[in-house]
């Protein structure tokens, strides 16, 4: 089992390596009749691509997507959609020194222990470059959601960099597109720029926390026990390179609450639909969406490729030191924002299709 595929009905298989000729995604199960073209998908890829500011890797990749199959006359046919992104700015010579050494914090050592062979050029399959394929697939998922559930919107942003957090009192979504950190807090964006610039110049890196919110989702998505919506969301976010923690709603902070404080009270709204006093549950109860905003956060560790000497070993077990050369993100969490949005889109579309297939127009009516 290679396990490079995720999803149930909307199934995404990613392929390719960081320094190979190309990478991409094969998407099976996309409904027919979805209006899509390369420019639509390119919009989302452009938000993730490297080299967009001094705070991201200076690897210059256009990340131009090619649609090789599954689309005819501007609409999906229901057959597999093949998406390809060519690598054009590899600099494999930067990685010659690590061919025999394992980089601390990287998957070098575990890939070697598992497979007995590894592509050391940029980390091969374990590189965050793989996420470009996910964003391309997410663009297709967004197009399908626009057709099937046009009221759904997905927005991601950074809420923490290192020990620095946004001020929720200054929360302003309009700020997200105005700064290089996707931060909904203009004051934080300015402070973080100085902080990260100092780390970048010193050859160091830092982690981050990303929040992704889906609004306009209907109630009823997800299934009990093993098919929970939050189970699949957590798995999707956890599968993103460098992610070390995921939470839904209040997440870990829920452990600090009493039952009285945690329970989201329910009322009938003027439109005859249930409304909630709060959203500690993050829009999911019993693994099933409530109709509230679905809120997911994930923590991204610091980039392990840093210009700092670290102790390690060689493949022969000899002690040595290593400094990772190359072009790397001082905070990989910056470009994780569009990746988190893409994974949210893929999971939500998958569960929407599952719900339609099993339930159709059935379901309990309130009022």
Number of C-alpha atoms within 10 A of each C-alpha: 3 4 7 10 14 19 18 16 18 21 19 25 18 24 17 20 22 22 23 17 12 15 24 26 27 22 26 19 17 25 18 14 15 22 17 20 20 16 12 16 24 20 14 22 28 17 15 21 23 24 16 17 11 15 22 23 19 16 18 15 17 17 22 18 22 18 18 12 15 20 21 12 9 13 15 22 17 15 15 18 22 20 23 23 22 18 20 15 12 16 13 14 11 14 15 13 14 19 15 14 22 23 25 19 13 16 20 22 18 12 18 15 12 9 8 9 10 19 17 26 21 26 21 20 22 21 18 18 21 21 28 28 27 27 31 32 29 28 26 28 27 29 21 23 21 15 14 15 16 13 12 17 17 19 18 26 26 27 23 21 25 17 8 13 16 19 14 10 7 12 15 12 16 12 17 20 13 13 15 16 27 23 31 25 23 19 13 19 21 13 11 19 15 11 15 20 16 14 15 21 11 13 17 20 25 21 20 23 23 26 22 24 20 21 16 15 22 15 14 20 25 25 18 11 11 10 15 20 25 26 15 23 23 21 14 19 26 19 14 20 19 23 21 13 14 21 20 23 21 18 15 11 10 15 10 10 13 9 10 8 12 16 15 15 12 11 12 12 10 8 7 10 12 15 17 16 10 15 19 19 22 22 26 25 15 14 20 20 23 22 19 21 23 25 24 25 24 25 23 26 21 22 19 22 22 24 18 16 10 13 13 15 17 17 13 8 10 9 11 12 15 20 17 20 17 17 18 23 25 28 27 25 32 25 25 29 24 28 27 31 27 32 27 28 26 28 27 25 25 25 24 21 21 18 17 12 11 9 12 10 9 9 9 7 6 8 7
